[in-house]
Amino acid sequence: MIHYKFPANFIWGAATASYQIEGAWDADGKGESIWDRFAHTPGKVQNGDTGDVACDHYHRYVDDIALMRQLGLKAYRFSISWPRVLPMGRGSVNQAGLDFYDRLVDRLLAANIQPFVTLHHWDLPQALYNVGGWLNRDIGLDFADYAILMAKRLGDRVQYWTTFNEPGVIAFDGYLSGEHAPGEQDLIKARQVAHNLMVAHGYAIQAMRATCHNLKLGIVLSQWNAEPADDNPASIANAERAWNTGETTFLHPIFQGFYHPEQIAAAEESMPRIHSGDMALIAQQLDYLGINSYSRSVYNSNGYVATIPGSEYTEMRWEVCAPALRRLLKRISTDYRLPPIYITENGAAFQDEISTDGKVHDPQRQNYLKNHFAQACLAMQDGVDLRGYFVWSLLDNFEWGHGYSKRFGIIHVDYETQKRTIKDSGEWYSRVIATNTVE
Ligand code: FCB
């Protein structure tokens, strides 16, 4: 049996996001977000599901932190709902909302769990969307004000801050495929949103650095390695092109200060409008990079391959391919001068059920995690500076356009009763954390 041993200070955690777990969508003065509006619009989310109640974490965070403690988590990554603290996105502050995050952080620290805060995991205040949303560059200044508000309030206790979770999904699922809020379908807009999000990231990092000290600031990017299906030169070239024109969208500007030339060439008239000074603003020095990675994308000589014969697929129809995680980490660490890396999301959706013994047996998820942890350990042996790993997700939750149909949790949630049950994978994860070893 092979033992994969992790460093003593390795940070094992789990992740969630506000809209996916909090519920309490209009409680205590919270404003409306674009996800409230989207989910309340018939036809947008599977089964008509909404985040109105979700896991009711807003009211159950004390019990949820007790479960985190039972698992032995060293860190917890969560996001703040911007309209909960600033109902209109700017201007008057909702004290009750701020107090909630205050209590959450205090409770985590009392349980010896380090908070990792994400400022924006997609639930933009509807009021800001009404004045142009991310297509309006000035929203970036509102975002910086919001960042300062939170950093001033929690920065004495929270060290790790992320500006955006997966700006690519905000831009391309929200403005191109339309499968996410706000549900637009326009390539030119999507590209401009992607650019403006990076500008907003730059503003926020600058503002937080100027107002608060000793914070660790970063961003979380979704990266899936683009790989050839075979060694045909055309397959290799297609995978390479997909990486250069797609996966570099945020990495290149943030860590090199310019867009990849091949992306610019391929984009033609859909390149965003870039103001002078933008690229320097975007390329702020960061203290860490968060990587969310679940799978890879594969190309043969004809292009993208949706199904690889013989591969296992999750409920999301995402291929299970743990070695791709190691290759991804090596690639980005070679191509860019990166700060320390955290895997901020990795996990899998499978069909789980409470079995007759009252437990949730989820060997596929446990295998998935085990193999990905092992590959992360090998990447560290290759020299990748990986400091921590957050499993997606702590709880089964609202999986965006899929509603509650996809379960990613290491804790099962019965949405009727809100009863939580730690799955087998969760029990196994707590042993990994306790021993710092994967077998
Ligand atoms: C990521 C999101 C996260 C969750 C997982 C499955 O793209 O950041 O909220 O939905 O996918």
Boltz pocket constraint, residues with backbone or C-beta under 6 A from the ligand:
constraints:
  - pocket:
      binder: B
      contacts: [[A, 17], [A, 20], [A, 165], [A, 166], [A, 169], [A, 222], [A, 292], [A, 345], [A, 392], [A, 398], [A, 399], [A, 400], [A, 408]]
      max_distance: 6.0
